[in-house]
Amino acid sequence: MKSVVISLAMLCTSVYATVDFYQVGGPAEVCDPSNGMRYKFFYDLKYTWLAAKDACALDSGVLAKIDDSDLHKRFRRYINSENDIKNPMGGGYWFGLNDRLVEGSFVFIDDTPLSYDGWSSRKVGKKTVTQPNNNVQKDCHGQDCGQLWQFPKKRNKNATWHFDDAYCLDKKSFICMYENGCSDE
């Protein structure tokens, strides 16, 4: 009997872990049944990171917190599956990650440190470019705000949507998160 219960628990856990988002009110608004959070993709707006943070707050949310591999995979699969949201403005989606206070110490909006490594790494010729790279070409303060990066930008190939540090003053689409936003669904 004990082995049946354990096997059933393992089956439920593995099935539950692969559950993806479901839509509420269209492709730009989804619920995640694994964490009870609701997410909105503002794919047709283009704001700086701080303006996106403020826009989420005005909508009673926060910039999304993508803090583990499974959640990141769900975001990647969902974005690539929806034509309406797979081409955000500015080449990516702001989410709630930054190292604005201490360079190299990435934290989320709620000040929890980043513990999951979802950063991008790619070959450019013979060189490997690894993120975060804090590029200072456009801003002497470097790149301090986290985006889900739309790379590669090819119509016939899905983007990888890895983490990337970008200039906070760049204008991009963004994703807001709402706690307990799916409890009534």
C-alpha positions as CSV (number, residue, x, y, z in Angstrom):
1,M,0.0,0.0,0.0
2,K,2.8,2.4,0.9
3,S,4.5,1.9,-2.5
4,V,1.2,2.6,-4.3
5,V,0.8,5.9,-2.4
6,I,4.4,6.9,-3.1
7,S,4.1,5.9,-6.8
8,L,0.8,7.9,-7.1
9,A,2.5,10.9,-5.4
10,M,5.4,10.7,-7.8
11,L,3.1,10.5,-10.8
12,C,1.0,13.5,-9.6
13,T,4.2,15.5,-9.0
14,S,5.7,14.8,-12.4
15,V,2.4,15.5,-14.2
16,Y,1.8,18.7,-12.2
17,A,5.4,19.9,-12.9
18,T,4.8,19.9,-16.6
19,V,1.5,21.9,-16.5
20,D,1.7,25.0,-18.6
21,F,0.0,28.3,-18.3
22,Y,-3.7,28.6,-19.2
23,Q,-5.2,31.7,-20.7
24,V,-7.7,34.0,-18.9
25,G,-9.2,36.6,-21.2
26,G,-6.9,36.2,-24.2
27,P,-3.3,35.3,-25.0
28,A,-1.8,38.3,-23.1
29,E,-3.1,37.1,-19.7
30,V,-2.3,33.7,-18.2
31,C,-2.5,31.8,-15.0
32,D,0.1,29.4,-13.7
33,P,-1.6,26.5,-11.8
34,S,1.7,25.4,-10.2
35,N,2.2,28.7,-8.3
36,G,-1.2,30.4,-8.4
37,M,0.2,33.5,-10.1
38,R,-1.4,35.4,-12.9
39,Y,0.8,37.1,-15.5
40,K,0.1,39.8,-18.1
41,F,2.2,40.3,-21.2
42,F,2.3,43.9,-22.2
43,Y,3.6,43.0,-25.6
44,D,2.2,46.1,-27.4
45,L,3.7,48.7,-25.0
46,K,7.3,49.8,-24.8
47,Y,8.6,51.3,-21.5
48,T,11.9,51.7,-19.7
49,W,12.4,49.2,-16.9
50,L,11.4,51.7,-14.2
51,A,8.3,52.8,-16.1
52,A,7.4,49.1,-16.6
53,K,7.8,48.6,-12.8
54,D,5.5,51.5,-12.2
55,A,3.0,50.4,-14.7
56,C,2.8,47.0,-13.0
57,A,2.3,48.7,-9.6
58,L,-0.5,50.9,-11.0
59,D,-2.2,47.7,-12.2
60,S,-1.8,46.1,-8.7
61,G,1.1,43.9,-9.7
62,V,4.9,43.7,-9.9
63,L,7.3,42.9,-12.7
64,A,7.4,39.1,-13.0
65,K,9.7,37.0,-10.9
66,I,11.1,34.1,-12.8
67,D,13.2,32.3,-10.2
68,D,13.4,28.7,-11.2
69,S,14.0,26.5,-14.2
70,D,10.5,25.1,-14.5
71,L,8.9,28.5,-14.5
72,H,11.4,29.8,-17.0
73,K,10.6,26.9,-19.3
74,R,6.9,27.5,-19.0
75,F,7.4,31.2,-20.0
76,R,9.6,30.2,-23.0
77,R,7.1,27.6,-24.2
78,Y,4.1,29.9,-23.8
79,I,5.7,32.9,-25.5
80,N,6.9,30.8,-28.5
81,S,3.4,29.2,-28.8
82,E,1.5,32.5,-29.1
83,N,1.8,34.7,-32.2
84,D,0.4,37.7,-30.4
85,I,3.1,37.9,-27.8
86,K,6.2,36.2,-29.5
87,N,7.4,39.5,-31.0
88,P,7.5,42.0,-28.2
89,M,8.5,45.6,-28.7
90,G,12.2,46.4,-28.1
91,G,13.3,42.8,-28.6
92,G,12.4,41.4,-25.2
93,Y,10.3,41.5,-22.1
94,W,11.4,43.3,-18.9
95,F,10.9,41.2,-15.8
96,G,11.6,42.0,-12.1
97,L,15.4,41.3,-12.0
98,N,18.1,43.9,-11.6
99,D,21.6,44.7,-10.2
100,R,21.0,48.4,-10.0
101,L,22.3,48.7,-6.4
102,V,25.3,46.4,-6.4
103,E,26.9,45.4,-9.7
104,G,26.8,41.7,-10.3
105,S,24.3,41.0,-7.4
106,F,21.0,40.4,-9.2
107,V,17.9,40.7,-7.1
108,F,14.2,40.6,-7.8
109,I,11.7,43.4,-7.0
110,D,11.1,41.8,-3.6
111,D,14.9,41.9,-2.9
112,T,15.3,38.1,-3.0
113,P,18.6,37.2,-4.7
114,L,18.7,35.4,-8.0
115,S,19.5,31.8,-7.4
116,Y,18.6,30.3,-10.8
117,D,20.9,30.6,-13.8
118,G,18.8,31.3,-16.8
119,W,21.4,33.6,-18.5
120,S,22.1,33.6,-22.2
121,S,25.4,32.3,-23.7
122,R,26.1,32.4,-27.5
123,K,28.8,32.2,-30.0
124,V,29.7,35.3,-32.0
125,G,32.3,34.2,-34.4
126,K,35.0,32.5,-32.4
127,K,34.1,34.3,-29.2
128,T,31.5,33.2,-26.6
129,V,29.4,36.0,-25.2
130,T,28.0,35.1,-21.8
131,Q,25.4,37.1,-19.9
132,P,25.3,39.1,-17.8
133,N,28.0,41.1,-19.4
134,N,27.3,44.6,-18.1
135,N,28.0,46.2,-21.5
136,V,28.9,49.9,-21.1
137,Q,28.8,51.0,-24.7
138,K,25.6,53.1,-24.4
139,D,25.6,53.9,-20.7
140,C,28.6,54.2,-18.4
141,H,26.6,52.5,-15.6
142,G,26.3,49.4,-17.8
143,Q,23.4,47.0,-18.1
144,D,21.5,46.6,-14.9
145,C,18.0,45.4,-15.7
146,G,16.8,41.9,-16.6
147,Q,15.0,41.0,-19.8
148,L,13.8,37.8,-21.4
149,W,15.7,38.3,-24.6
150,Q,14.2,37.5,-27.9
151,F,17.1,35.7,-29.6
152,P,17.4,34.7,-32.3
153,K,14.9,37.1,-34.0
154,K,14.1,34.8,-37.0
155,R,10.5,34.3,-38.1
156,N,11.0,30.6,-38.7
157,K,12.9,29.8,-35.5
158,N,11.7,30.0,-31.9
159,A,13.6,32.4,-29.6
160,T,15.3,31.0,-26.6
161,W,14.1,33.8,-24.2
162,H,17.1,33.5,-21.9
163,F,17.9,36.1,-19.3
164,D,19.9,39.1,-20.4
165,D,21.1,42.2,-18.7
166,A,20.0,45.3,-20.7
167,Y,20.2,49.0,-20.3
168,C,17.4,50.1,-17.9
169,L,16.6,53.1,-20.1
170,D,15.9,50.9,-23.2
171,K,12.2,50.7,-24.0
172,K,10.8,47.2,-24.1
173,S,7.6,45.2,-23.5
174,F,7.2,43.8,-20.0
175,I,5.5,41.1,-18.0
176,C,3.6,41.8,-14.8
177,M,2.8,39.3,-12.0
178,Y,-0.2,39.2,-9.7
179,E,-0.1,37.2,-6.5
180,N,-3.1,34.9,-5.9
181,G,-4.4,36.0,-9.3
182,C,-5.6,32.6,-10.2
183,S,-7.3,31.5,-7.0
184,D,-10.8,32.3,-8.3
185,E,-10.3,30.4,-11.6
